[in-house]
Amino acid sequence: MTLKKWVDGYVRAWRTNDPADIRALFTDDAEYYTAPFRPPWRGVDAIVEGWLDRQDEPGEYSFDWEPVVDGDELGILRGVTTYPDETFSNLWVIRFAPDGRATEFTEWFMEHSRSTES
């Protein structure tokens, strides 16, 4: 249940780009990895800033997902993000604090090639 609640909040924040919605997802000292081997955004202020610098416009994408692991301390999901001109497969790894906020978020993604889309 932790994963669904958190992803629902993430999708809400993705849609609104409201700093309060973004903040509600992460602990003060959380780390957000936009890719597994990039340096993370460290701390909730940096996460909000990084998010807003790269924000998507509401309605320009769709996101479908399914849980892989849904635990109290760890959530992993497999998803697909579709934009008008590109589609990505996603794997998100989220480590949770006892209150359900993320202490660490890592996004793995791969762009679909045009030849595999139908």
C-alpha positions as CSV (number, residue, x, y, z in Angstrom):
1,M,0.0,0.0,0.0
2,T,2.9,2.4,0.6
3,L,3.9,2.2,-3.1
4,K,0.5,3.0,-4.5
5,K,-0.1,5.9,-2.1
6,W,3.4,7.3,-2.9
7,V,3.0,6.9,-6.7
8,D,-0.5,8.6,-6.5
9,G,1.2,11.5,-4.8
10,Y,4.0,11.6,-7.3
11,V,1.6,11.6,-10.2
12,R,-0.3,14.4,-8.5
13,A,2.9,16.4,-8.1
14,W,3.9,15.6,-11.7
15,R,0.5,17.0,-12.9
16,T,0.5,20.1,-10.7
17,N,4.2,21.0,-10.4
18,D,3.2,22.4,-7.0
19,P,6.3,22.7,-4.7
20,A,4.1,21.6,-1.7
21,D,3.0,18.4,-3.6
22,I,6.7,17.7,-4.4
23,R,7.8,18.3,-0.9
24,A,5.2,16.0,0.6
25,L,6.9,13.0,-1.2
26,F,10.4,13.3,0.2
27,T,12.2,13.5,3.6
28,D,14.3,16.6,4.2
29,D,17.5,14.7,3.5
30,A,16.2,12.6,0.6
31,E,18.3,11.8,-2.5
32,Y,16.7,11.9,-6.0
33,Y,18.7,10.1,-8.7
34,T,17.4,11.2,-12.2
35,A,19.5,8.3,-13.5
36,P,21.3,5.6,-11.6
37,F,24.8,6.9,-12.0
38,R,24.3,10.6,-12.1
39,P,24.9,12.6,-8.9
40,P,21.6,12.9,-7.0
41,W,19.6,16.0,-6.1
42,R,20.3,16.0,-2.3
43,G,17.7,17.4,0.1
44,V,14.1,18.3,-0.5
45,D,14.9,21.9,-1.5
46,A,17.3,20.6,-4.3
47,I,14.6,18.1,-5.3
48,V,12.0,20.7,-5.7
49,E,14.4,23.0,-7.6
50,G,15.5,20.2,-9.9
51,W,11.9,19.0,-10.5
52,L,10.7,22.5,-11.4
53,D,13.7,23.1,-13.7
54,R,12.7,19.9,-15.7
55,Q,9.0,19.9,-15.3
56,D,6.6,18.4,-17.8
57,E,3.5,20.3,-18.7
58,P,0.3,18.8,-17.4
59,G,-1.5,16.7,-19.9
60,E,1.5,16.2,-22.3
61,Y,2.2,12.6,-21.1
62,S,0.5,9.5,-19.8
63,F,2.0,7.1,-17.2
64,D,1.0,3.5,-16.6
65,W,2.7,1.4,-14.0
66,E,2.6,-1.9,-12.1
67,P,4.3,-2.8,-8.8
68,V,7.2,-5.1,-8.7
69,V,8.0,-4.8,-5.0
70,D,5.6,-3.1,-2.5
71,G,7.1,-3.1,0.9
72,D,7.2,-0.8,3.9
73,E,10.8,0.2,3.3
74,L,11.2,-0.5,-0.4
75,G,9.0,0.0,-3.5
76,I,9.9,-0.9,-7.1
77,L,7.7,-0.3,-10.1
78,R,7.8,-0.9,-13.8
79,G,6.1,1.8,-15.8
80,V,5.7,3.3,-19.3
81,T,5.7,7.1,-19.9
82,T,4.3,8.2,-23.2
83,Y,4.8,11.7,-24.6
84,P,3.5,12.8,-28.0
85,D,6.8,12.1,-29.8
86,E,8.5,9.5,-27.5
87,T,7.9,6.6,-25.1
88,F,10.0,5.5,-22.2
89,S,10.1,2.3,-20.1
90,N,10.8,3.1,-16.5
91,L,12.0,1.3,-13.4
92,W,11.7,3.3,-10.2
93,V,13.4,2.2,-7.0
94,I,12.0,4.1,-3.9
95,R,13.3,3.7,-0.4
96,F,10.7,4.8,2.2
97,A,11.0,6.4,5.7
98,P,8.6,5.0,8.3
99,D,6.1,7.8,7.5
100,G,5.9,6.8,3.8
101,R,7.9,9.6,2.3
102,A,10.9,8.7,0.1
103,T,14.4,8.9,1.5
104,E,15.8,7.8,-1.9
105,F,14.4,7.7,-5.4
106,T,16.2,6.3,-8.4
107,E,14.8,6.4,-11.9
108,W,16.0,4.0,-14.6
109,F,14.6,4.6,-18.0
110,M,15.0,3.6,-21.6
111,E,13.6,5.2,-24.7
112,H,11.6,2.9,-27.0
113,S,12.9,2.7,-30.5
114,R,10.5,3.8,-33.2
115,S,10.6,0.4,-34.8
116,T,9.2,-1.3,-31.6
117,E,6.2,1.0,-31.3
118,S,3.0,0.2,-33.1
